[in-house]
Amino acid sequence: MSLLRSFALIASVGLLAMAPVAAQAQPTLDTPAMSVVQSVSAAITLQITAGASGAPAGFTLDWMTKADYDVYGWPAEGYIGYNQWCTFDGDPIFKVSPNSSTYRLAPGVSMNIYLGQLFDEAGMTTSYVDELPEATEFVVRVHAESDGNSFESAHSATMLIATVVNRNCTFTQGYWKNHPGAWPVTTLTLGTVTYNQTQLLQILGQPSLGNGLTILAHQLIAAKLNVALGATPPGTLIAQGDALIGSLVVPPVGSGYLTPSSVSSVSNALDDYNNGRTGPGHCNETPTRATTWGGLKTLYR
């Protein structure tokens, strides 16, 4: 190699060493998932689950009434319209979720948030601290906030949710079996075992075939749904039913069994409650709400 070419090579290497390293593209956080846990007359519990990249700086929820949404839609970024918002980026002290002690979520971690119960909460900043109005439909969306190392996520799909009217009356097991869209909750615990709505509907559709566990479960599911909807509880009957079931798994989800005679007293009393012979009385109308629970409706504009 000639002396001139050697000097040229050295110079070019030096320039490369002095050149700034090209900035790497900043990643975008994955969008969190969202689902309804429970809806009551003045509040809605939502579960937020972080995506694969987590929500290291927390997340923001936007919501507005469906009536306003149908007219105005979501406002443009940076414009305050008819929507309310809450940024969850610290640690709660009032409603502590069983899944996480902080709103700054690791990948795949879930956190419950309680719209309508934010007044005494910490770890968040919100435009709205009041209770929610009853029997009102809302739309809601969520996104993960930027942590400085990653851009904020895209907004989730818009979800329709609603508060209910507390009804101090009862429906039968047959009603609840045939109206899954009216369920005020989508999970129930029977004994010590928790079931999702699909499993509960399977149980409600299962003939007893001489199994007292199934007979009792039918009445207990209806009673718990009635109480969740706002009915006065039937004294200690629900606790008695749970005690009888214990850790048994109800068919067809499991293969637990109880003799009919061992549950007849409690199951008959619960049947009287659900049919309105005792307690606050039977409901004469379908509950106000038939689209939120079970299959949650998602809207796209």
KEBAMI-431757 format. One record per residue (C-alpha): residue number from 1; residue in one letter; chain; x, y, z. Coordinates in steps of 0.1 Angstrom, whole numbers, plus 5000, padded with zeros to 4 digits. Layout:
BEGIN
+-----+----+----+------+------+------+
|   i | aa | ch |    X |    Y |    Z |
+-----+----+----+------+------+------+
| NUM |  A |  A |    X |    Y |    Z |
...
+-----+----+----+------+------+------+
***
This chain:
BEGIN
+-----+----+----+------+------+------+
|   i | aa | ch |    X |    Y |    Z |
+-----+----+----+------+------+------+
|   1 |  M |  A | 5000 | 5000 | 5000 |
|   2 |  S |  A | 5014 | 5034 | 4991 |
|   3 |  L |  A | 5022 | 5060 | 5017 |
|   4 |  L |  A | 4995 | 5083 | 5003 |
|   5 |  R |  A | 4968 | 5056 | 5004 |
|   6 |  S |  A | 4978 | 5048 | 5040 |
|   7 |  F |  A | 4973 | 5084 | 5051 |
|   8 |  A |  A | 4940 | 5085 | 5033 |
|   9 |  L |  A | 4928 | 5053 | 5051 |
|  10 |  I |  A | 4939 | 5066 | 5085 |
|  11 |  A |  A | 4921 | 5099 | 5079 |
|  12 |  S |  A | 4888 | 5082 | 5068 |
|  13 |  V |  A | 4889 | 5059 | 5099 |
|  14 |  G |  A | 4894 | 5090 | 5121 |
|  15 |  L |  A | 4864 | 5107 | 5105 |
|  16 |  L |  A | 4842 | 5077 | 5110 |
|  17 |  A |  A | 4852 | 5076 | 5147 |
|  18 |  M |  A | 4843 | 5112 | 5151 |
|  19 |  A |  A | 4810 | 5109 | 5133 |
|  20 |  P |  A | 4779 | 5108 | 5156 |
|  21 |  V |  A | 4762 | 5074 | 5160 |
|  22 |  A |  A | 4729 | 5074 | 5141 |
|  23 |  A |  A | 4701 | 5077 | 5166 |
|  24 |  Q |  A | 4680 | 5045 | 5169 |
|  25 |  A |  A | 4643 | 5047 | 5163 |
|  26 |  Q |  A | 4624 | 5051 | 5195 |
|  27 |  P |  A | 4599 | 5022 | 5200 |
|  28 |  T |  A | 4562 | 5026 | 5206 |
|  29 |  L |  A | 4546 | 5009 | 5236 |
|  30 |  D |  A | 4520 | 4982 | 5230 |
|  31 |  T |  A | 4484 | 4991 | 5236 |
|  32 |  P |  A | 4469 | 4978 | 5269 |
|  33 |  A |  A | 4439 | 4956 | 5269 |
|  34 |  M |  A | 4407 | 4965 | 5288 |
|  35 |  S |  A | 4377 | 4945 | 5302 |
|  36 |  V |  A | 4348 | 4951 | 5325 |
|  37 |  V |  A | 4349 | 4935 | 5359 |
|  38 |  Q |  A | 4317 | 4948 | 5375 |
|  39 |  S |  A | 4292 | 4976 | 5369 |
|  40 |  V |  A | 4269 | 4990 | 5396 |
|  41 |  S |  A | 4247 | 5021 | 5397 |
|  42 |  A |  A | 4274 | 5047 | 5404 |
|  43 |  A |  A | 4307 | 5031 | 5394 |
|  44 |  I |  A | 4323 | 5007 | 5369 |
|  45 |  T |  A | 4353 | 4985 | 5376 |
|  46 |  L |  A | 4376 | 4980 | 5347 |
|  47 |  Q |  A | 4407 | 4957 | 5344 |
|  48 |  I |  A | 4436 | 4972 | 5325 |
|  49 |  T |  A | 4462 | 4947 | 5313 |
|  50 |  A |  A | 4496 | 4959 | 5300 |
|  51 |  G |  A | 4508 | 4947 | 5266 |
|  52 |  A |  A | 4541 | 4929 | 5258 |
|  53 |  S |  A | 4561 | 4961 | 5264 |
|  54 |  G |  A | 4542 | 4970 | 5297 |
|  55 |  A |  A | 4530 | 5004 | 5308 |
|  56 |  P |  A | 4561 | 5016 | 5327 |
|  57 |  A |  A | 4548 | 5051 | 5331 |
|  58 |  G |  A | 4512 | 5042 | 5337 |
|  59 |  F |  A | 4482 | 5046 | 5314 |
|  60 |  T |  A | 4454 | 5071 | 5306 |
|  61 |  L |  A | 4418 | 5063 | 5304 |
|  62 |  D |  A | 4394 | 5085 | 5283 |
|  63 |  W |  A | 4356 | 5082 | 5286 |
|  64 |  M |  A | 4325 | 5101 | 5277 |
|  65 |  T |  A | 4288 | 5094 | 5275 |
|  66 |  K |  A | 4277 | 5074 | 5245 |
|  67 |  A |  A | 4252 | 5102 | 5237 |
|  68 |  D |  A | 4280 | 5127 | 5234 |
|  69 |  Y |  A | 4302 | 5102 | 5215 |
|  70 |  D |  A | 4275 | 5096 | 5189 |
|  71 |  V |  A | 4274 | 5134 | 5182 |
|  72 |  Y |  A | 4310 | 5145 | 5186 |
|  73 |  G |  A | 4333 | 5114 | 5186 |
|  74 |  W |  A | 4366 | 5115 | 5203 |
|  75 |  P |  A | 4382 | 5149 | 5203 |
|  76 |  A |  A | 4414 | 5156 | 5184 |
|  77 |  E |  A | 4447 | 5151 | 5203 |
|  78 |  G |  A | 4453 | 5180 | 5227 |
|  79 |  Y |  A | 4417 | 5193 | 5225 |
|  80 |  I |  A | 4395 | 5191 | 5255 |
|  81 |  G |  A | 4360 | 5182 | 5244 |
|  82 |  Y |  A | 4332 | 5163 | 5260 |
|  83 |  N |  A | 4354 | 5135 | 5272 |
|  84 |  Q |  A | 4367 | 5130 | 5307 |
|  85 |  W |  A | 4402 | 5115 | 5314 |
|  86 |  C |  A | 4423 | 5100 | 5342 |
|  87 |  T |  A | 4460 | 5093 | 5341 |
|  88 |  F |  A | 4470 | 5064 | 5364 |
|  89 |  D |  A | 4508 | 5067 | 5370 |
|  90 |  G |  A | 4514 | 5062 | 5407 |
|  91 |  D |  A | 4503 | 5039 | 5435 |
|  92 |  P |  A | 4467 | 5036 | 5447 |
|  93 |  I |  A | 4458 | 5038 | 5484 |
|  94 |  F |  A | 4420 | 5034 | 5484 |
|  95 |  K |  A | 4411 | 5007 | 5459 |
|  96 |  V |  A | 4441 | 4984 | 5459 |
|  97 |  S |  A | 4440 | 4958 | 5431 |
|  98 |  P |  A | 4449 | 4922 | 5440 |
|  99 |  N |  A | 4471 | 4920 | 5409 |
| 100 |  S |  A | 4494 | 4950 | 5413 |
| 101 |  S |  A | 4503 | 4976 | 5439 |
| 102 |  T |  A | 4511 | 5003 | 5412 |
| 103 |  Y |  A | 4496 | 5016 | 5380 |
| 104 |  R |  A | 4531 | 5014 | 5364 |
| 105 |  L |  A | 4525 | 4980 | 5349 |
| 106 |  A |  A | 4550 | 4953 | 5340 |
| 107 |  P |  A | 4543 | 4934 | 5308 |
| 108 |  G |  A | 4512 | 4913 | 5310 |
| 109 |  V |  A | 4502 | 4926 | 5345 |
| 110 |  S |  A | 4466 | 4936 | 5352 |
| 111 |  M |  A | 4453 | 4964 | 5374 |
| 112 |  N |  A | 4417 | 4972 | 5384 |
| 113 |  I |  A | 4405 | 5008 | 5382 |
| 114 |  Y |  A | 4372 | 5021 | 5396 |
| 115 |  L |  A | 4355 | 5048 | 5376 |
| 116 |  G |  A | 4331 | 5067 | 5398 |
| 117 |  Q |  A | 4353 | 5061 | 5429 |
| 118 |  L |  A | 4383 | 5083 | 5422 |
| 119 |  F |  A | 4376 | 5111 | 5447 |
| 120 |  D |  A | 4398 | 5095 | 5475 |
| 121 |  E |  A | 4423 | 5078 | 5453 |
| 122 |  A |  A | 4460 | 5085 | 5450 |
| 123 |  G |  A | 4485 | 5078 | 5422 |
| 124 |  M |  A | 4464 | 5094 | 5395 |
| 125 |  T |  A | 4453 | 5127 | 5380 |
| 126 |  T |  A | 4418 | 5131 | 5367 |
| 127 |  S |  A | 4393 | 5156 | 5353 |
| 128 |  Y |  A | 4364 | 5138 | 5370 |
| 129 |  V |  A | 4361 | 5127 | 5407 |
| 130 |  D |  A | 4323 | 5123 | 5410 |
| 131 |  E |  A | 4302 | 5092 | 5410 |
| 132 |  L |  A | 4288 | 5081 | 5377 |
| 133 |  P |  A | 4252 | 5086 | 5369 |
| 134 |  E |  A | 4231 | 5054 | 5370 |
| 135 |  A |  A | 4217 | 5036 | 5340 |
| 136 |  T |  A | 4240 | 5056 | 5317 |
| 137 |  E |  A | 4260 | 5043 | 5287 |
| 138 |  F |  A | 4296 | 5054 | 5283 |
| 139 |  V |  A | 4324 | 5048 | 5258 |
| 140 |  V |  A | 4359 | 5043 | 5270 |
| 141 |  R |  A | 4394 | 5038 | 5256 |
| 142 |  V |  A | 4429 | 5034 | 5271 |
| 143 |  H |  A | 4466 | 5040 | 5261 |
| 144 |  A |  A | 4499 | 5035 | 5278 |
| 145 |  E |  A | 4518 | 5067 | 5286 |
| 146 |  S |  A | 4554 | 5074 | 5273 |
| 147 |  D |  A | 4582 | 5068 | 5297 |
| 148 |  G |  A | 4607 | 5089 | 5278 |
| 149 |  N |  A | 4623 | 5058 | 5263 |
| 150 |  S |  A | 4593 | 5047 | 5242 |
| 151 |  F |  A | 4565 | 5066 | 5226 |
| 152 |  E |  A | 4530 | 5063 | 5241 |
| 153 |  S |  A | 4509 | 5035 | 5227 |
| 154 |  A |  A | 4480 | 5038 | 5203 |
| 155 |  H |  A | 4445 | 5041 | 5218 |
| 156 |  S |  A | 4426 | 5009 | 5224 |
| 157 |  A |  A | 4394 | 5002 | 5205 |
| 158 |  T |  A | 4365 | 5021 | 5218 |
| 159 |  M |  A | 4344 | 5000 | 5243 |
| 160 |  L |  A | 4308 | 5005 | 5253 |
| 161 |  I |  A | 4301 | 5002 | 5291 |
| 162 |  A |  A | 4272 | 5012 | 5313 |
| 163 |  T |  A | 4261 | 5017 | 5349 |
| 164 |  V |  A | 4229 | 4999 | 5360 |
| 165 |  V |  A | 4198 | 5008 | 5380 |
| 166 |  N |  A | 4199 | 4991 | 5414 |
| 167 |  R |  A | 4168 | 4969 | 5415 |
| 168 |  N |  A | 4156 | 4956 | 5449 |
| 169 |  C |  A | 4138 | 4926 | 5434 |
| 170 |  T |  A | 4148 | 4892 | 5422 |
| 171 |  F |  A | 4149 | 4871 | 5390 |
| 172 |  T |  A | 4148 | 4833 | 5387 |
| 173 |  Q |  A | 4176 | 4810 | 5375 |
| 174 |  G |  A | 4158 | 4806 | 5343 |
| 175 |  Y |  A | 4158 | 4843 | 5336 |
| 176 |  W |  A | 4196 | 4846 | 5342 |
| 177 |  K |  A | 4202 | 4816 | 5320 |
| 178 |  N |  A | 4184 | 4831 | 5291 |
| 179 |  H |  A | 4196 | 4867 | 5296 |
| 180 |  P |  A | 4234 | 4867 | 5299 |
| 181 |  G |  A | 4236 | 4902 | 5285 |
| 182 |  A |  A | 4218 | 4915 | 5316 |
| 183 |  W |  A | 4243 | 4900 | 5341 |
| 184 |  P |  A | 4258 | 4927 | 5364 |
| 185 |  V |  A | 4290 | 4906 | 5369 |
| 186 |  T |  A | 4308 | 4881 | 5347 |
| 187 |  T |  A | 4324 | 4859 | 5374 |
| 188 |  L |  A | 4310 | 4843 | 5405 |
| 189 |  T |  A | 4325 | 4822 | 5433 |
| 190 |  L |  A | 4305 | 4791 | 5443 |
| 191 |  G |  A | 4319 | 4777 | 5475 |
| 192 |  T |  A | 4356 | 4784 | 5471 |
| 193 |  V |  A | 4358 | 4780 | 5433 |
| 194 |  T |  A | 4355 | 4809 | 5409 |
| 195 |  Y |  A | 4338 | 4805 | 5375 |
| 196 |  N |  A | 4336 | 4828 | 5345 |
| 197 |  Q |  A | 4303 | 4835 | 5327 |
| 198 |  T |  A | 4307 | 4808 | 5301 |
| 199 |  Q |  A | 4312 | 4782 | 5328 |
| 200 |  L |  A | 4283 | 4796 | 5349 |
| 201 |  L |  A | 4260 | 4794 | 5318 |
| 202 |  Q |  A | 4271 | 4758 | 5313 |
| 203 |  I |  A | 4261 | 4750 | 5349 |
| 204 |  L |  A | 4227 | 4767 | 5345 |
| 205 |  G |  A | 4221 | 4746 | 5314 |
| 206 |  Q |  A | 4231 | 4714 | 5332 |
| 207 |  P |  A | 4202 | 4691 | 5343 |
| 208 |  S |  A | 4206 | 4681 | 5379 |
| 209 |  L |  A | 4203 | 4643 | 5372 |
| 210 |  G |  A | 4199 | 4637 | 5409 |
| 211 |  N |  A | 4229 | 4657 | 5419 |
| 212 |  G |  A | 4222 | 4681 | 5448 |
| 213 |  L |  A | 4253 | 4701 | 5440 |
| 214 |  T |  A | 4238 | 4711 | 5407 |
| 215 |  I |  A | 4204 | 4719 | 5422 |
| 216 |  L |  A | 4221 | 4742 | 5448 |
| 217 |  A |  A | 4244 | 4758 | 5423 |
| 218 |  H |  A | 4215 | 4769 | 5401 |
| 219 |  Q |  A | 4198 | 4787 | 5429 |
| 220 |  L |  A | 4230 | 4801 | 5443 |
| 221 |  I |  A | 4240 | 4816 | 5409 |
| 222 |  A |  A | 4207 | 4833 | 5406 |
| 223 |  A |  A | 4207 | 4846 | 5442 |
| 224 |  K |  A | 4242 | 4861 | 5437 |
| 225 |  L |  A | 4233 | 4877 | 5405 |
| 226 |  N |  A | 4202 | 4892 | 5421 |
| 227 |  V |  A | 4223 | 4906 | 5449 |
| 228 |  A |  A | 4248 | 4920 | 5425 |
| 229 |  L |  A | 4220 | 4938 | 5407 |
| 230 |  G |  A | 4209 | 4955 | 5439 |
| 231 |  A |  A | 4185 | 4931 | 5456 |
| 232 |  T |  A | 4185 | 4928 | 5494 |
| 233 |  P |  A | 4205 | 4897 | 5503 |
| 234 |  P |  A | 4186 | 4866 | 5516 |
| 235 |  G |  A | 4201 | 4867 | 5551 |
| 236 |  T |  A | 4227 | 4840 | 5556 |
| 237 |  L |  A | 4214 | 4817 | 5528 |
| 238 |  I |  A | 4242 | 4825 | 5504 |
| 239 |  A |  A | 4269 | 4819 | 5530 |
| 240 |  Q |  A | 4252 | 4786 | 5539 |
| 241 |  G |  A | 4251 | 4776 | 5502 |
| 242 |  D |  A | 4288 | 4784 | 5498 |
| 243 |  A |  A | 4297 | 4764 | 5529 |
| 244 |  L |  A | 4278 | 4733 | 5516 |
| 245 |  I |  A | 4297 | 4735 | 5482 |
| 246 |  G |  A | 4331 | 4741 | 5497 |
| 247 |  S |  A | 4358 | 4731 | 5472 |
| 248 |  L |  A | 4335 | 4709 | 5450 |
| 249 |  V |  A | 4336 | 4718 | 5413 |
| 250 |  V |  A | 4300 | 4719 | 5399 |
| 251 |  P |  A | 4292 | 4698 | 5368 |
| 252 |  P |  A | 4297 | 4700 | 5339 |
| 253 |  V |  A | 4328 | 4721 | 5347 |
| 254 |  G |  A | 4338 | 4695 | 5373 |
| 255 |  S |  A | 4324 | 4663 | 5388 |
| 256 |  G |  A | 4314 | 4673 | 5423 |
| 257 |  Y |  A | 4284 | 4657 | 5440 |
| 258 |  L |  A | 4261 | 4663 | 5469 |
| 259 |  T |  A | 4230 | 4643 | 5479 |
| 260 |  P |  A | 4198 | 4662 | 5472 |
| 261 |  S |  A | 4187 | 4657 | 5508 |
| 262 |  S |  A | 4218 | 4675 | 5521 |
| 263 |  V |  A | 4210 | 4707 | 5502 |
| 264 |  S |  A | 4173 | 4707 | 5501 |
| 265 |  S |  A | 4167 | 4731 | 5529 |
| 266 |  V |  A | 4190 | 4758 | 5516 |
| 267 |  S |  A | 4183 | 4753 | 5479 |
| 268 |  N |  A | 4145 | 4755 | 5485 |
| 269 |  A |  A | 4149 | 4786 | 5506 |
| 270 |  L |  A | 4170 | 4802 | 5478 |
| 271 |  D |  A | 4144 | 4792 | 5453 |
| 272 |  D |  A | 4118 | 4810 | 5473 |
| 273 |  Y |  A | 4140 | 4841 | 5474 |
| 274 |  N |  A | 4147 | 4840 | 5436 |
| 275 |  N |  A | 4110 | 4836 | 5428 |
| 276 |  G |  A | 4100 | 4864 | 5451 |
| 277 |  R |  A | 4081 | 4844 | 5476 |
| 278 |  T |  A | 4104 | 4858 | 5502 |
| 279 |  G |  A | 4128 | 4887 | 5502 |
| 280 |  P |  A | 4121 | 4919 | 5482 |
| 281 |  G |  A | 4098 | 4903 | 5457 |
| 282 |  H |  A | 4101 | 4892 | 5420 |
| 283 |  C |  A | 4111 | 4917 | 5393 |
| 284 |  N |  A | 4083 | 4925 | 5368 |
| 285 |  E |  A | 4106 | 4941 | 5342 |
| 286 |  T |  A | 4138 | 4933 | 5324 |
| 287 |  P |  A | 4167 | 4952 | 5340 |
| 288 |  T |  A | 4179 | 4984 | 5323 |
| 289 |  R |  A | 4210 | 4971 | 5305 |
| 290 |  A |  A | 4212 | 4944 | 5280 |
| 291 |  T |  A | 4245 | 4949 | 5262 |
| 292 |  T |  A | 4275 | 4954 | 5285 |
| 293 |  W |  A | 4283 | 4922 | 5302 |
| 294 |  G |  A | 4292 | 4889 | 5287 |
| 295 |  G |  A | 4300 | 4898 | 5251 |
| 296 |  L |  A | 4312 | 4934 | 5254 |
| 297 |  K |  A | 4304 | 4955 | 5224 |
| 298 |  T |  A | 4333 | 4973 | 5207 |
| 299 |  L |  A | 4326 | 5003 | 5185 |
| 300 |  Y |  A | 4348 | 5016 | 5156 |
| 301 |  R |  A | 4344 | 5049 | 5140 |
+-----+----+----+------+------+------+
***
